[in-house]
Each structure stands twice: as structure tokens, then as C-alpha cells.
């Protein structure tokens, strides 16, 4: 592909479709084609993937005709079989490629994959549904800048922009989230007012996955108390404040070695006028929470809800923590060293009478380097 073509992909304005089109395709039974689902609202992306998969299973779809891949288990041979041959037991084959923008292709695989998609893109509509899940359609910077080596090969993102049905899922408005939260509660024969829904939004991240987790927790709690209405005091008792969530995002970013993202969270905490010693306390508490989660995983427990129940740590946090700890060869050693750095930072903070966010920044940098 020429440099001109790659530039054309980058400059062309992305035209996305209404997700209702997916609903219409499912109703018609004609789900064939190449789909690209991307955006900040992961809950809705997963919702539509599950909806398509459910329709596939309802129509007697078999394991022979289905494959789910991600950045860690991408299998060129399996996906080639799905794309290049007709189904065995069902009307359509299904291939779901999660985190497609993070796949580390083996030498030559990327070119082969995009070439294969190009060759079968029209035929696929008759017998296969290939779904790509991405965070963004913005392509990463040219590797020439970092390595001095010219980036070569075909662009998967560029191919999707040109050939896939594109569906973007942006963050929802507060009004729509409130309506959705009330609907979730009603489905469980539970009530929550607009004002209390707004109160939850003010305390936590305004995205559907964390909100759903908070609602599930509140619903279980009021039902255990033989009630059907979520009260303000329930929210204050069970839903973490935004400062707690921001501190969690900060430490989780460090776990994922995303130093710049951690600094962004630190800046938000500074804007909330949170004292450095309090921020340090939140970070240290989070690293202490890593111990029981790591112990549970090491003992063979893999179910997030089971770990949450066993440790008392929120299921949403457990999921992110488990995924982050996979990056470390020896998680227990990493946790111990991080807590030692927290203790050193605490001593330095207590030796000065002025707020020193620089010490917290150094702490984050040192942990990220472990």
C-alpha cells in the first residue's frame, strides 16, 4: 500500500452507522459482513457482541463455526478457517477479534490477514460475521519516529475504515445514564429516584460498566434487607467517592505501566485539592488490596465475583486488578516492593510541612519502573 493511500485513510472523515442497524440485521437473520465496534463505552460494544453471539447460539451455532480472539490468543490458522470456508452446522460462522488494535502480529501475519480480508470481504456477507472490537480507530504514530525504521505493510485500521460497517459507542449523556440506571433497577423489582441516580453519577465514573457494578451491589444490598427502594444512605455506605475512584484509576494505571495516564489522575486529585498524604494512603491501601486478590488467583480462583466475595473488594476493581497483575512475572514481589516505596514516600512527606505532590510523582515513577 502506498504512503498516499495510508494518508488518505488518516484524513478521510470516519462515517459511522446507527447501532440499530445491528438490531435490524439480527431480526432479519442476515448477520453476515465485517463489523467494527469502537469507542469509549465498552459496555455497549460488549452488549452488541453478546447479542450477535446469542443469535448465533440460538440458531444451533456450533464451536466449529465460532472463534473468539484477543490480543493474547490471536490464531491466524483458526481465523483463516472461519473466513475462508462455509459453516458446518449453522447459517453463519462467527469470528470476534477483541482488542484488535493491540494484536502483536508475527512476521508477515498482518499483511496476510488484511490481504485475506480484502479477498473475502464480499463473499463473507453470505456465510460469516467478523467482528472487530477496538478502543479507537486512530492509528498509532509512525514507528519511524521512535525507531528510525520505516513502518511497512498494510494497515488493519485503514482496511476497517474503508470496508467494515463502523459503529462508534461514545460516552452517554447524564440524562440517558439516569434513565438507564432506573431501567436496570426496575428489571430487578427495585426503585431508585432521579436524584439518587444523579448522586451516584457524582460519586463515581460515568460509564456503564462501573455504574452497573455499583447498581448490582446496591440492589443485592437492599434485597438482603427486604426492601425495594435504594436510599441515599445506601449509596453513601456502598458507593465509593470520586476521589477514591480516581486514586484507584491512578494506581491501576501504574500497574499497567501507563505513567502518563497515572500523572493525569494525579492532576485530577490535585484539582480536587486532595492532600498528598491522603493520596499516598489511597495508593498504599490499594496495593494492600492486591495481596488477597493475588493469593486468590494463585490458588486457582478465576471467577471475578468469587474473588470479590472472598476478598470484599469490588468486582469491577477485581477484574481490572487481575488483568493488570498478569503483566508481572512475580506479582507478590512487585507488591512488596511497591509497598516499601510507599513507606519511604510516607517518611519523606512527614518530614516536610508543605504539600509536596512531587514526592507522589516520584513514587509513581519508581513503582512504574519495577
Secondary structure, 3 states (H helix, E strand, C coil): CCHHHHHHHHHCCCCCCCCHHHHHHHHHCCCCEEEEEECCCHHHHHHHHHHHHHHHHHCCCCHHHEEEECCCCCCHHHHHHHHHCCCCCCCCEEEEECCHHHCCCCCCHHHHHHHHHHHHCCCHHHHEEEEEEECCCCCCCCCHHHHCCCCCCCCHHHHHHHHCEEEECCCCCHHHHHHHHHHHHHHCCCECCHHHHHHHHHHCCCCHHHHHHHHHHHHHHHHHCCCCECCHHHHHHHCCCHHHHHHHHHHHHHHCCCHHHHHHHHHHHHHCCCCHHHHHHHHHHHHHHHHHHHHHHHCCCCCHHHHHHHHCCCHHHHHHHHHHHCCCCCHHHHHHHHHHHHHHHHHHHHCCCCCCHHHHHHHHHHHHCC
